[in-house]
Amino acid sequence: MSDLDELYQSVILEHDRNPRNFRAIEGERQEAEGYNPLCGDRVKVMVRVEDGIVIDAAFQGSGCAISKASASLMTEAVRGKPVAEVEKMFTEFRDGMTGRNDQTTEGRTVLPPKLAVLGGVKRFPMRVKCATLAWHALHKALATNEQEAAGSQ
């Protein structure tokens, strides 16, 4: 295992043991759940959006180290970002993990810098769903917010 692989593995394990934003968001929020029936991972992602900016993001649930670490890293990466930028991050992450965007550097998928530690997961196709589960839930939660905003106009 290379030094970089070891570093990435240690970051994933740290986020699994001490996930960031592993809590409920109280009050008004958008939320969506994700479930992977193949392995039992289950996550609920909650976001608070104000004036088109994700001002808070959190998650709850249970799953493997990769799904928890991915949710933890995701909540840190999206806070303070405009919804349009978060949606772009979702697309880049999903496409990078699934091979739709097959840009690689030394065999690694190119991901946004804060999420690069998850790039090695692509080598294990059965684990890609674990890494993308929270992202799909976030995408659904944000879509719900857009639908509600359109309905109130």
C-alpha positions, 0 to 999 in steps of 0.5 A: 500500500502506498503512503497516499493510500495509507493516508486516505485510509486513515482519514476514512477511518477517522471520519468513521470513528468521529463523524462530523455533523452526525446529528439532527438539524432542529427546526426547518430543514429539508431531508431525504433518506438513502438505503442500500439494501445490499449491505444495510447502510441507511442514512438520513441527510438534513440540510438547511438552506437560506437564500440559496446557500446551504447553511447547515448539513448533517446526517444520521444513520448507520453503515459501513466506514465508507458510507459514514466517512463519505457522509461526514466529509460531504457535510463538511464540504457543502456547508456555506456553498450555494445550492448550484455549487453543491449540485455540481459537487454531487454530479462530479462526485457521482460521475467520478465514483461511477466512471462517468467522468473517467479523469484519473491521475495515477489511476485515481479518480479526480475528485474535489480536493476535500473528497479525494480521499474517497477516490480509491473506493472506485477500485471496489465497485461493490463499495461505490454505492456506500460512498455515494449513498449520502450524496444521493440523499443530499441531492434528493433533499435539495430537489425537495427544497427546489420543488417546495420553493417553486410551489410557493410562488 
